[in-house]
Every structure is written in C-alpha cells, then in structure tokens.
Amino acid sequence: MNLFASLTNRIFLGSALLAVLAIGAAIYNVNVAVTAQAEQELLRGLAEAGTLIEENRRGQVEHFTREARLIADLPRLKATVDLDPPHPPTVLGVAKEYQQQLAADLFLVTDRSGHILARLASVTPADGSDQGLPGVREAQAGREASWFWPYPGGVLQVVTVPIWIDPRQPEILGTLSVGFSLDDTVAARFRALTNSDIAFGVSGAIQAATLPAAFWPTLAPLLAREGAPTRVWLGDSEYIAMTSALSRDRERPAAGEDATTAVTPSAMAVVLRSRTERLRFLSALHTRLLVTAGIAVLAATLLSYAIARTITRPLGAITATMRDMAATGDLTRRIPVRPGGRWEDEDARLLATTFNTMTDSIARFQREGAQRERLSSLGRLSTVVAHEIRNPLMIIKAALRTLRKEPIPSDDLRAAVTDIDEETARLNRIVSEVLDFARPIKFELSPGDVNAICEDAIRAVQSGSGGPPVALKLDSSLPPIVLDAERLRLTLVNVLTNARMAVAAREGAAALPDAIVLTTARLKTNRILIEVRDRGAGIAPEDLTRVFDPFFTTRRTGTGLGLAISRNIIEGMGGTIAIQSRPDAGTEVRVELPIRS
C-alpha cells in the first residue's frame, strides 16, 4: 500500500512534517540560545571569581607590606636585630609580640647576612629550608619582595622588606618577612563568596583546593594553561576551569644579576565551575519543551487532517462517481452538489459543478452520436445487405428461369437446384452475421480447455479442403479458464480462415515451412495468449487500422463483420485482440484472455 497515494495522507503528512520541522527548529534554537547563555554566565562567573581572588590577595599583600614596613622601621626591632653578637631569644620575644598584633601566619627575621634570628610560623614549608630564600636575598639587596612558599596543605604568600637605619643612606641591618596562607580554609571562604571551586598550586602541583584530593592530579596540568577556559571531567561531572597567576612580580635586578633570576616563582589559582550542575536545569527545560512540542504537533496534526478532509471529501465524491462511471459505462452520472457552507471547499464545489456540466454535455453528445451512428450503420448495413443479397437473388432468379423451361434436362435441373440451395445458404449466413453483430452477445460461460478448443478449430478449418496446414505449438501447462468455448472456437475459425486466405493470396507462401502457426502460452500477467501467425500477403498499412471496423472488407465476397464480431466476443470475455501485419511478410493475431474471468 502506497502511503502517499492518497491526497488526504499527503496533506496530512506534509502539514504534520512542517509542524514537526518548525517546532524542532524552534526547540533547537531555544536550546542553543539557552545553552550559550548558560555557557557565557559560567565564563563570566569564572572571570569574576578570578578577579575577586586576585583583588583580595592584592589587598592582603598591600596590607602586610605596609605593616611590615612600619614594624621594620620601629627602633625596638632595629635595636634587637643590630645586637652584637646577635641574640636570637631577644629577637624572638619582640617578634612574638608583633606577630600576634599582625595575626600573620609567618613572621621571619634575619640578620644582615641572612641568618634567621626568629621564625614564627603556623605551617612548615615543604622544602624545610630557611636559608637562601629568594625574598630575603632581594631584601638584603635593598628591595622589597613578594614571593610564594609552598607547604603541605597550602601556599604562603610572603612579603619581605629590608630593615635599615636611614632609607636615604641605607645600611641593611636585616630583613623582615611576614606572610599569610592560601590554604583549604581560604579556598572554602572564596568558594562561599564566588560559588566556584578553587584550587591553589605552585610549580605544577596543587597545594590546596575545595575539591577532594583524588582530583588534584587531574587539576595539576591546568596550572600550565593560563588564560583560556578549559573543560575537564572530574568524576561524573564536567567542569569549566580558568587558570590565572596570583602574582608575577618582577623586581629590579641587582648589579651583575641576570634579570630573569629576579622573577620569583608564581602561584596559580584555578577557578572551576561544574558545567554539568549549571546546565542541569536544561533537562527540565527540555522536558517542558518536548511536552509542548508534542501537544503542538498533535494539534497541528488534527488541524491538518481536518483541513485535508475539507478538500478530499468533495474530491472523494467526484472520484467515487467517476469510478461508478468506469464500472457501469454510464457517462451521464452527476455529482450531488451541496449548498456552500463555512467549511466547504469552493474549488472542489466548482470542480463538481463543472463535472456535472461536462456529463450533461456527454449525455447530449451520446444521444446525438447514437442517433448518427444508427443512421450511419443503417446506411452501411443497407448497402452491404443490398449488395450481398443482390448476387444470390440474381443467381436464384436465373435458376428459376431455367426451371420454367420445358422440357428441362436433368443436368440443368440438378444445377438449378444446387444454385438455389447454395445461394439460400449464403443469404442465411449474411442474415446471421448481421444479427450477430446487431444484437448483444449472450455468453454461456463455463470452465474450458484452451488447447482443446484450438485443436477443434483447426480441425473445422482443415476439414474438406486442401489448403496449407496449421502447425500447433501448445503449452500443456495451461490451466482451465472460464469462457464461452463455442464462441471462442468460432473466433479462431474466423482468424484461421483469414490466415489461410492470406497465405493462398501470396505466391509460393503455401510451400513455406510453418506457413500458419497457432501458439498458446501463459503470460506473467495471469493471462493466456493465443497467437496465430501466418506468412501470407499481409495487410496494407492504410487498412490495418480499419480491420475491426464493421462492414470493412477487402474481399469481394466478404461482409466485413467477421473480425468485428470476433472482437466483440473476445472483449465480452474480458480479453483483448490485436493484429500486427506487414505487406508480403505476414500477419500476427494476438488474443489474450484472463485466467480468472
């Protein structure tokens, strides 16, 4: 069954497909727009979180730098640092007081040679070394420095300033370093402020983070990807991460020092937001969109079906009427036209009105054509009958004239009686053919064997005459079919008789092998073929199109009704008959009959 063969289905499917495509495009655009907006908000949130962390860190660096300068300039600290020999316990006592006032995580004092006089720290640096620290070296050279000192669980942000007597004539007495931690506690505080996960790292290793330590190896490569947002999977969630350097301070190099060595190692902050969690609301949005789309498609489908019905219902009435016309042959049927309503299709109504006008014209033409055909047939029939009857009557009249003579010789009597008998039979044949053509054929249908009927027709044609024989090529697998066996036999006798006459009319054709061949076969279209092929004189092209016309004949003694009656018989049994011919090449007559009538 072809789904697209119905106009209703085509309109219905087309409208439904259009609705689906339109709604699908709308859902796709909404989804793309919402997803893009959510992605942009994620990136903006990451940038804002990174900015907030950096501003907070800078604020603390400035605070501790300012406090360190003030403490380093206090005479009490200078006096304890400048003791000779150095006395660390004294320095440690002063350092404790200042460290408590600053609430610093690291308070480190060194002498002018870099040796530690006092160190107060709540954490232990990872390298465990207190000597040769980069910030201390910078302060010994008279410069302030800010640097990072990693330790297990976090990173120390350290500010180092020199301790001198007079900045205008600096005499370095030692250095003071104060620092604050960037640890899990600080990261958690930033997470509460920014709603983002935070990780701090130095030298390619994560030191503190709000995420579980199991994810730290995955986060470590992000420390080298500063700037551009990066997607990373942590467990079953996808995150967008942005890495930024917390500080990359470049100090003035000392005399004879390479400028590159004056850059202290930088700590990195990785800000992450869960893309999976942020876009989770899209699932609910998708569900609502799909439900809305389903309702819209259903509504569009029902509406399209209703619209299609308003178009196809009147068309269905038209096609039903045409189907009845084809089945009954009545070309005068009319289509009922309803008064125009709100949902009545005006084009279909106009089509029905035009169709009714056409059928009225056909009915009128049929009446006129039937009248003309009756008059024309009557004229042709009168001419044929008059011509055909005249000759037998003349012969009968001559025979009667002979019978009036006295005495009548016995030979003349027998000849006259024979002539009267033959011509009377000829007149009867003419009248029978005219009646067979003029009146409807009444078939007596029953199952019959086509091959047996063909053999019977050949025996009837060949009996009592010495014409060319008919070769048989019969298909023994033919099934019995429902037909009128006697009328099919008469048709074949007529066709075979014409073939024998055509072979006789062509010189030397009777001696050719297979001058006349009758073939039967089963076709793939569930039909049976009966083919009669001869090698006779053939039919002229201008006469080939008229061979089935009533009263058309090229023989002097023919009525021109034989093939016309044969076509009526074959078509009456649901079959077809066709003729192909070429002059001096022969003629082929094809008769096809349905296996199931």
N, C-alpha and C positions, 0 to 999 in steps of 0.2 A: 504494500500500500504506500503510495507516494504522499507524504505528509504535506507537500507544497502544491498538490494538485488542486486543492480547494482554495477559493478566494477568501473564504472566511478564515481558514488557517493561516494564509499568507498575511492578511491584515492583522490577525490576532498575534501571530508570532512577530511580525515586524514591529507592531506597537509595543509588545512586551520587551523585545530586544532593545528598542530605542529607550524605553524606560530604564531597563537594566543598565545600559551603557551610560545614560545621563546620570543616574543615581550613583553608579560605580565611579564615574569621573568626579562627581561632587564629593563622594566619600574619600576618594584618593587625594583630591586637592585639600580637603579639610585635614586629612591625616598628615599630609606633607607639611601643611602650614602649621598645625599644632605641634608636630614633632620638631620642625625647625625653630618654632618659638621656644619650645622647651629646651632645645639644644642651646639657643642663644642665651636663655636665662641661666643655664648651667655655666656657660662660659663667663657670663657677666658675674655670676656668684663667685666663680673661682678667681677672677681678676680682683674683685672687691675683697675677697678673703686674703689674697696675697698682699694687696695694698695695706689692709688693716694690720696684718702681721708685721710688715716692714715698718709702718709708721710707729707701731707700738715698740718695736725693737729699737728704732732710731731714738724714740723718746727716752727709753731707758738708758741707751748709750750716752745720750747728751746729759741725762741726769747724773749718771755715775761719773762721767768725765768732769762735770762741773764740781761735784762733791769731792772727787779725787784731787782736783787742783786746789780746792780750799784746804783739804786736810794736809796735802803735801806742803802747803805754804805756812802751816802752823809752826811756830818756833819750838813748841814742845816736841813735835815729831822730829824736826830737824836736829834738835839737841840730842835726842836719843840715838838717832842714826849716825850722828857725827862723833860719837864716843870713841875714844882711842885708848886702849883697844876696844873693839866692838863688844857690846854686852847684850846678846840676844834676849835674855829674860826681861831686861828693862824694856826693850823694844816691843816684846810680846805683850807686856802689860798694857802699854799705850795702845797697841794695835787692837786688843780686845775691846777696849772702850769705844774706839772709833768704828770698829766692825759692827758692834751692837747698834750704834747710832745709825749706821747706813743700812742695816739689815741686808748686807751683801753676802752672797754665797761663797765669795772668795775675797780674802784680804791678805795681800802678799807684799812684804817689804824686803828690799835688798840693799846692800851697801853699794858703794861706787864701783866695786869690782864685780858685782853681780851675785855675790853670795847672799843667800837667804838669811835674813835676820829674824823674820817672823812670818808664819803662814797659818792663817785661819781659814779652813775650808770645810764645808759640809759634805763634799764629794772628793773622791780621789781620781786624778786624771789617769787616762788609760795608759800613757807611756810610763807613768811612775817617776818621771824625771823632772826635777825642779831647776836644773841648771841649763843655761844656754837657751832660755826661752826667747822666741822672736820679739815679743813686745818689750821684754827687758832690754834686749840689745838696742832696740830703737830708742827707748827712753835714755839709755846710757849715752846715746849719740845726741841727746837734747831734743828728741822728737816724741810727741805723744803717739800712741799706737792703739789700735783696736784689733783684737785677734780672737780666734776661737781655740778652745782647748777641749777636745772630746774626752768623755769619760763614760764608763758603763752606765747607760740609762739616760744620757743626755749630752748636751754641749754647753760649755761655759763660754759666755760672751765676756771677754776680759778687756778692760781699759787700763792702759799703763801710762803714767805720767812721770817725768823726772822730778826729783827733789833737789832743789838748788837754793842758793843763798840769795842771789840777786839775778833776776832774768836778764838784766842788761849786761852783766858780767858773769855769765853762768859758771858756777862751779858746782858740778854734779856731785851731790852727797850720796845719792842712791836713787832707788825707784820705788814707786807705789803702784800696785796693781789691785784693782777691785773688779769683781765680776758677778754676773747673775746667770742663773741656769736656764737653759731651754730644754726642759725635760717633759715627761709624760704629764705632769701636773699643768705645766704651761700649755702644752698641746691640747689638753682637755678643756682648759679655760678658753683657748682660741676656738675650739670646736663649738663650745656653747655660744660664743659670740657670732660665729660665721656660719654655723650649721654645716660645716665641712670637716672632713677628716684631715689631720695634719700629721706630717712626718718631718723630722729634722735629721739631717745627715751631714757627715764630713768625710771627705776623701773616699767617696764611693761606698760608704757604709751607713746604714740607718742607725741612729743612736736613740731616738725616741719617737713614738708615734701613738696616735689614738687607736690604731688598728692592731689586731693581735700580732705577736712576734712571728707567727708562722708565715705571715705575708711579707715580712721585711725583706727576704731575699728577692722576692718579685719586685718590690719597690726600689731596690738598690740601683738597677740600671736607669731608673728615671732621673737620678741625680745628675746624669751626664746630658740630659735632654732639656736644657734650659729654654724657656720661652714658649715653644709651640705646645698646644694641648695634645695629650696622648691618651689613647684608650687602653685600658689594662683590665684583665679579668682577675678578680680576687675571689676564689671560691666559685660560687654560682652567681655572682653579681659582676656586672660590668661597671667600671669606674672611668671617669674622665679626670685626668691628672694634669696639673700645670706646675712646673718647677721654676723657682726663682732663687737667685743668690741673695742671701741675707745681707752680705756686705762684701765688697771687693775694694777695700781701702788701699790706695796707692800713696805711700809716703815718699818723702824726698830722700833719695839715696845718699848715703854718707860718702865722704871723699874717698875715691878709689873703689867704691862699691858698685857692682852691676845693678842697673835699675830694676832688672827682673827679680832680683833677690829681695827687693824691698816690698813685694806684694805678698801679703800674708794669706794663708790658706783660707778659703771662704766656706762657710757653712751654707747648706742649701735647705730650702723649705719646700716640701711637696704638698700641695693642696689638692685634695681629692673629693669628688662628689659622686655618689652612686647614680649612674645613669639608669640602671635597672629600677631603682626605687623611685627616681624622679619621674620616669616615664610609665610607672605602674598605673597611673590614672588613665593612660590611654586605653588600657584593656576595658575598663568600664565604659569609656567613651566609644570604643569600637563596638561594644555590645549594644549600646543605645543606638549607634548609627546603623548597625545591621538590622536591629528590630524595626527602626524607622524605614530603612530601605525595603525590608520585606513587606511592610504594610503598604508602602508606596507602590512597590511592584505589583502587589495583589490588587490594589485599587486601579492601577493603570491597566492591568490585565483584564479585570472585569469591565472597565470602561471601554477598552479596545474591542472586547468581544461584543459588547452591546452595540458599539458603532458599526462593527463588521456585520452584525445581524441586520441592522437597518439597511445595509447595502445589499447583502447577499440574499435576504429573504425575498424581495421582489425579483431579483435575478434568478433565484431558485424556482419561482413560479414560472418565469419565462422559459428556463431550461426544461422544466417538467412538461410544459406544453409542447416544446419542440421535440422532446423525447417521445411523447404520445403521437406527435405528427409522424415521426420516423417509424414508429411501431405500427401505426394504423394506416399510414399513407394518406391521411386526411390533412391536406394542407390548408384547410379553411378554419381550423380551430382558433379560438380567440382567448386572450388572457384577460381575466377579470381585473378591472382597474378600480381600486378603492379611492374614495374621496381623499384629497390631500390632508394629512394630519401633521402634528408637530414633528414627529419622528419619521415621516415618510420621505424617502429619498426622491427628490424632484427629477433627477436624471433617470433613475430607474422607471419612474412613472411615465416620463416622456418616451423612454425606450419601449415600454409596454404599449403605449398609445400608437407609436409608430409601427410596432409589430402588428397590432390589430389592423391598422390601415393597410399594411402590406398583405396580410392574409385576406382582407376583403378584396384587394386588387387581384390576388392569386385566384380567389374563387370566381371572380368575374372573368378572368382570363381562361380559367379552366372551362367555364361554361361556353365561352366563345370558342375556345380551342376544340372542345369536344364537338361542338356543332360543325366547326370547319372540318375536323377530322372525319366526322361521319359523312359529311358531304363529299370530301375528297376520297374516302375509302369507298363510298358508294359509287363514285365515278370510276375509280380504278377497277373496282370489282365488276361493275357493269361492262367495262371494256374487256377485262380478262374473260369473264364468263361469256360475253357475246362472241369474242374471238375463239375461245376454246370450244364452245358449243356449236359454232357455225360449221366447222370442219366435220365433226361427226354427223351433224344433221345432213350436210350435203352428201356424205357417203351413204347414210341411211336412205336419203331420197333417191339416190342413184340405184341402190339395191331394190327399192320398191318399184322403180320404173322397170327394172329387169323382170320383177315378178309379175308385172302386168302383161307381159308378152305371152302369147300362146302360139304354139306350144313352147314350154320352157325346157331347154336341155337340162339334164340332170346336173352337169358340171356347173352351169350358170346358177342353178338353184342352190347348190351347196355353197358356191362363192358368195351369193347374195345373203344367204342366211348367216354365213360366217362373218361377213362385214357388219350385218346388223347386230350380231352378238358382241363383236369386239367394240364397236362404237358405243353400244349401250353401256358396256363395262367402263369405257373411257368416260362417258358422261357421268356415271355413278361415282367414279374416282374424283372427278372435278368437283362434283357437289359435296362429296365427303370432305375433301380438303378445305373447301370454302367454309363448311360448317365447323370443322375442327379449329380453323383459325378464328372464326367469328364468335364462337361460344366459349365460355370458361371451361377449363380442363378440370375434370373430376378425377383425382388420383385415387388409386386403390393401393395404399402403402402396406408393405409387409417386408420382413427380412428376406434378402435375396443375395445370391452369389453372383458377383460381378463377372467373374471369369466364365461361369456357365452361360450367362446372358450374352457375353461377347461371342462365344463359340456358336451359340444358337443363331445369332445374327449373321455370322459368316456362312453358316450352312444355308440360311434362307437366301443370301445374296448369290451364292455359287451354284444353287440347285438349278439344273436345266439350262445352263449357259456355259460357254467355253471361254469366258473372259479370263484375265490374269488372276492367279491365285492370291490369297491373302495370307501372309505369314503372321504367326502368332508368337508373342513374347509376353507370357502371362506370369504375374507374381503369385506364386502359390500361397504366400503368407497373408493374402488379403482377408480381412475378417468380413463376415456378412454385414450388410448395411441395410437400412430401411429405405425402400424405394418402390416405385411402380415398375415392375420388371417388364411388362408388356410395352409400356410407352418408352422405356429406355431401349428396348430391342428395336422398336420402330425408328427411334432416332439414329441408332447405329446402322440400321439397314439403309436409311436415307444417306448418311455420311459415306458409308462404304460404296453405295451405288454411285454417288457423285465421284468418288475416287476412281472407281473402275472406268467411268466415262472419261475422266480426265486422262487416265493412262492410255485409253484407246485413242484419244484425240491427238496424242503425241506420237509421232512416227518412231517406231523402234523401242518405245518405253516399255511395252509389254514383255519384251525379251530381257529387260534388265533384271539383275538379281534383287530380290526384295522390292519389287515394284510397288507393292502395298504392304504395309506392316501395321499391325494393331498391337499396341503395348499397354499393359496395365502395371501400375506401381502405387506404392503407398508413400505419400509426401509427409514431410516433417510437420506440416501444419494440420495434422489429423484429417487429411483429405485423401481421397483416392483419385488417381489420374487414369484416364482412358485416352490414349493418343492414337490417332490414325494418320499415318504419314504415307504419301504417295509420291511417285516420281513422274507425274503426268505433266500436262500442258501448263498448269498453274493458272493463276487469276491475275488479270491486269491490275496495276495499282489503282487506277481510277474506279475499278469495280469492287475492289477489296472492301472499301468502307460501306458498300451497299448490299453486301451478300445477305444480310439478315433483314433487309427491308422487305415488307410484304409486296408480292407481285413483281419483284425484281428477278429476272432470269435472262440468261444468255442463250438458252436452248430454245429451239423453235417450238418444241412440244411441251415445254415446262410451264408450270403455273406460277412459279416464284414464291410458293408458300411452304415448300419443304423445309428450308432452313429456318424460316420464321417460326414455324410450328415447333421445330426441334429446340430452338432457344426457349420458347415458352415452356416446353416440357422440362428442360434441364433447370431453368431458373425456378420453376414451380417446385422442384425437389430440393431447392436450396443450393444448387450448384452453379457453375459458370461454364460457358462455351466460348472459345476464341479460335480464330483462324489466322494463320500466317501463310503467305504464299509469294512465290516469285515466278514470273513467266518462264516456261521451259526448264524449270528447276523442281517444281513440285509444290505440294500443299501439305500443311500440317494443321490438323484439327485437334485441339486440346479440350477435353471435358473433365472438369473437376467436380467431385461430389463429396459432401461431408460424410464422415464415418458415422456421426451422430446427427440425425436429421433434427 
